[in-house]
Amino acid sequence: MAKTKKSDKQRVYILDTNIFMADPDCFNQFGHHIIVVPDMVIEELDDNKKATGDKGYNTRQSLRNFDALRRKGNLTKGVPTDCGGIIRITSDYDHVILPAGWKDKPDNRILQVAKGLKEELDQPVILVSKDTNVRIKADILKVKAEDYKHEMIDEDHLRYNGRNEILLTDKEFQKLAQGIPVEVKKAKFERSNKERTLLENEFLHITNQTTFETLPAKVRENFIINLQYQSVHPFGVHPKNIGQLFAIEALLSSAEEVPLVILKGSAGTAKTFLTLACALQQCAEENIYRKITITRANVEFDKEIGALPGDEINKVAPLLRGCMDNLELLVDAKSVKSREGREDDIRGKVAYLFDHGYISAEAMSFLRGRSLTRQILYVDEAQNTSPSQMKGILTRVGEGTKLILSGDLNQIDNPRLDKHNNGLAYALKLMAGDPLCAVVGFTDNETTRSALAAKVATLIE
């Protein structure tokens, strides 16, 4: 489904509605091949053009693209695409017989077109859909079906954790311990990845080859340097493991130096807790940023929070319960108080942070068209964003703003996404190793869950 050479045999691709909702420019990703769009796709796009959030935006953009193609020629006969292919709309396959138990629904109307074209044409016919059920039904009809692969991210990008274990000679180790940068080429890999180059902002756990002492460090401009914030405890938080130490370093680095931080790892690794601790330190304590803006990618956040009852905190609490729980932990630990009235006091302090503008929480759809300046933008559960949503988020970062993305690539809740085609994976591929980005991937043994929770998680796995 990637762009192909002219010598390749021309294929016919039938596109499902969900492809256009994921990528409005998808018809330019099929090279010189033929794209067939069942008329039911236009109907479904029309039904969703008033949807909120990313879904509605992509739908409207797809319809605008179809209108532009219509002005270039007759879409029922075929219009050239920018990459040398042809796109056409068809409504000619209502007569195709499907299994008796299949209902008259849009998915099955699209499958009718796929089956009809397969029986009619003497060339490869492929149905492209992000819907697993549609691909299963295509197999029943003996029609070849594929997922949309243009924005798929390969495993090499997903495995990158932004950290490594290396060895230094005693001489180089002592230089680094004294604060003198060491050239990257002096490092030797401790494990099997000897051929991989150390990337910019990669965190290092360094071992002295002679004494076996250890030291945390990072890569900056082809030198290994000491961590800048190793002794800082943001909002009173002390790191419990080296992964948390690396995360605090990335989160406290200035927006001018590292404007993008990507935290990835399983639940219980304190991604949200550390992010909020560092953000509160920089906003409420040091006044480096104007405020913290929190958003979370899930089905509910495609709806405007203004439709929900209550004041701001009441509106966002159901959507950001994980963040609110962590905020309560942080403000509780910040001061000592008597048990009497303690819960009301904690809630009051969290409310204070919202009421006085230190923190705001917004639906992701509210970010479109804005440029956020001198603030921390935290995107929780970023694995549930689509690549197009992530493109929009990355381009919203204005002067002096720090963007933090966190999530778990193994916990995708959005039915239209998977491990290889979500916004967090896209950001990893696009920015990992860039001087403007720091990645910290937590390992499974760095979870801070209770003994019971950790034991149950291990038994389930």
Summary of the structure (lengths in Angstrom):
residues: 461
radius of gyration: 25.7
end to end distance: 34.4
largest distance: 79.9
contacts: 1472
relative contact order: 0.12
helix: 40%
strand: 18%
